[in-house]
Amino acid sequence: MSGWDFDDVGKFGSEKAAEDFAKRNGVDPRDIRTRDKGDGIELEIRRSNLDRRGLKDSGEGRRDGW
């Protein structure tokens, strides 16, 4: 266990789509965690990084979330 708290920010069609979303929002790759859920990839962002930003999405890839 890492000791960090993560918040779910959505489900994506692929790991690349989730990572691209995080990159578009300026999230450091070390602050994300992805989980394969069979029907997609769930993206989680470390809470301390998430709290200080408003996430923006172009609608690409994200299936649901926050």
PADODO-875133 format. One record per atom (N, C-alpha, C): y, x, z. Coordinates in nm, 2 decimals. Example, Ala and Ser with C-alpha at 12.3 -4.5 7.8 and 13.67 -1.06 7.14 Angstrom:
PADODO-875133
  north   east     up
  -0.57   1.32   0.78
  -0.45   1.23   0.78
  -0.33   1.32   0.78
  -0.22   1.28   0.71
  -0.11   1.37   0.71
   0.00   1.29   0.79
This chain:
PADODO-875133
  north   east     up
  -0.12   0.08   0.00
   0.00   0.00   0.00
   0.12   0.09   0.00
   0.22   0.05  -0.08
   0.34   0.13  -0.10
   0.44   0.12   0.01
   0.44   0.01   0.08
   0.54  -0.01   0.19
   0.67  -0.08   0.13
   0.68  -0.10   0.00
   0.79  -0.16  -0.06
   0.76  -0.31  -0.08
   0.87  -0.39  -0.08
   0.85  -0.54  -0.11
   0.89  -0.56  -0.26
   0.81  -0.63  -0.33
   0.83  -0.66  -0.47
   0.84  -0.81  -0.48
   0.93  -0.86  -0.58
   0.94  -1.00  -0.61
   0.90  -1.02  -0.76
   0.83  -1.13  -0.78
   0.78  -1.17  -0.91
   0.90  -1.22  -0.99
   0.92  -1.16  -1.11
   1.03  -1.21  -1.20
   0.98  -1.28  -1.32
   0.85  -1.29  -1.35
   0.81  -1.36  -1.46
   0.68  -1.31  -1.52
   0.63  -1.39  -1.62
   0.51  -1.36  -1.69
   0.55  -1.33  -1.83
   0.48  -1.23  -1.88
   0.51  -1.18  -2.02
   0.38  -1.18  -2.10
   0.40  -1.17  -2.23
   0.28  -1.17  -2.32
   0.21  -1.04  -2.32
   0.28  -0.93  -2.29
   0.22  -0.80  -2.29
   0.29  -0.71  -2.19
   0.23  -0.60  -2.16
   0.29  -0.50  -2.07
   0.42  -0.44  -2.13
   0.41  -0.42  -2.26
   0.53  -0.36  -2.33
   0.65  -0.46  -2.32
   0.62  -0.59  -2.34
   0.73  -0.69  -2.33
   0.79  -0.69  -2.19
   0.71  -0.68  -2.08
   0.75  -0.67  -1.94
   0.84  -0.55  -1.92
   0.79  -0.43  -1.97
   0.86  -0.31  -1.95
   0.99  -0.31  -2.03
   0.99  -0.37  -2.15
   1.11  -0.38  -2.23
   1.22  -0.46  -2.16
   1.17  -0.57  -2.10
   1.26  -0.66  -2.02
   1.33  -0.58  -1.91
   1.25  -0.51  -1.83
   1.30  -0.42  -1.72
   1.40  -0.32  -1.78
   1.37  -0.26  -1.89
   1.45  -0.16  -1.94
   1.59  -0.22  -1.99
   1.58  -0.34  -2.05
   1.71  -0.40  -2.09
   1.80  -0.43  -1.97
   1.74  -0.45  -1.86
   1.81  -0.48  -1.74
   1.84  -0.36  -1.65
   1.82  -0.24  -1.70
   1.85  -0.12  -1.63
   1.77  -0.09  -1.51
   1.65  -0.15  -1.51
   1.56  -0.12  -1.39
   1.48   0.00  -1.41
   1.48   0.09  -1.31
   1.41   0.21  -1.32
   1.26   0.18  -1.33
   1.18   0.25  -1.42
   1.04   0.22  -1.43
   0.96   0.24  -1.30
   1.01   0.32  -1.21
   0.95   0.34  -1.08
   0.96   0.22  -0.99
   1.05   0.13  -1.03
   1.08   0.01  -0.94
   1.01  -0.11  -1.00
   0.92  -0.10  -1.09
   0.85  -0.21  -1.14
   0.70  -0.20  -1.12
   0.63  -0.31  -1.12
   0.49  -0.32  -1.10
   0.44  -0.43  -1.19
   0.34  -0.40  -1.27
   0.28  -0.51  -1.36
   0.14  -0.54  -1.32
   0.10  -0.66  -1.34
  -0.04  -0.70  -1.30
  -0.09  -0.79  -1.42
  -0.21  -0.75  -1.47
  -0.28  -0.82  -1.57
  -0.34  -0.95  -1.51
  -0.30  -1.06  -1.56
  -0.35  -1.19  -1.51
  -0.44  -1.26  -1.60
  -0.48  -1.20  -1.71
  -0.57  -1.26  -1.81
  -0.50  -1.34  -1.91
  -0.41  -1.42  -1.87
  -0.33  -1.50  -1.97
  -0.19  -1.44  -1.99
  -0.17  -1.32  -1.94
  -0.04  -1.26  -1.96
  -0.03  -1.15  -1.85
   0.09  -1.09  -1.85
   0.12  -0.98  -1.75
   0.23  -1.03  -1.66
   0.21  -1.02  -1.53
   0.32  -1.06  -1.44
   0.40  -0.93  -1.40
   0.53  -0.95  -1.41
   0.62  -0.84  -1.37
   0.68  -0.86  -1.24
   0.67  -0.75  -1.16
   0.74  -0.75  -1.02
   0.83  -0.64  -1.02
   0.95  -0.66  -0.95
   1.05  -0.56  -0.94
   1.07  -0.54  -0.79
   1.09  -0.42  -0.75
   1.11  -0.38  -0.61
   1.23  -0.46  -0.56
   1.22  -0.53  -0.45
   1.33  -0.61  -0.40
   1.46  -0.54  -0.38
   1.46  -0.42  -0.33
   1.58  -0.35  -0.31
   1.66  -0.32  -0.44
   1.59  -0.31  -0.55
   1.65  -0.29  -0.68
   1.69  -0.43  -0.74
   1.62  -0.53  -0.71
   1.64  -0.66  -0.77
   1.77  -0.73  -0.70
   1.79  -0.70  -0.57
   1.89  -0.77  -0.50
   2.03  -0.74  -0.55
   2.05  -0.63  -0.61
   2.19  -0.59  -0.65
   2.21  -0.61  -0.80
   2.14  -0.69  -0.87
   2.16  -0.71  -1.01
   2.13  -0.86  -1.05
   2.20  -0.90  -1.15
   2.17  -1.03  -1.21
   2.09  -1.00  -1.34
   1.97  -1.04  -1.34
   1.88  -1.02  -1.45
   1.92  -1.10  -1.58
   1.92  -1.03  -1.69
   1.95  -1.10  -1.82
   1.83  -1.09  -1.90
   1.81  -1.19  -1.98
   1.70  -1.19  -2.07
   1.74  -1.25  -2.21
   1.69  -1.19  -2.31
   1.71  -1.23  -2.45
   1.61  -1.34  -2.49
   1.52  -1.37  -2.40
   1.42  -1.47  -2.42
   1.29  -1.41  -2.49
   1.30  -1.29  -2.52
   1.18  -1.22  -2.58
   1.07  -1.19  -2.48
   0.96  -1.25  -2.50
   0.84  -1.22  -2.42
   0.82  -1.29  -2.29
   0.93  -1.33  -2.22
   0.92  -1.39  -2.09
   0.86  -1.53  -2.11
   0.76  -1.56  -2.03
   0.70  -1.70  -2.04
   0.75  -1.79  -1.93
   0.78  -1.73  -1.82
   0.83  -1.81  -1.70
   0.88  -1.71  -1.60
   0.92  -1.77  -1.49
   0.97  -1.68  -1.38
   1.11  -1.70  -1.34
   1.14  -1.63  -1.25
   1.26  -1.65  -1.16
   1.34  -1.76  -1.20
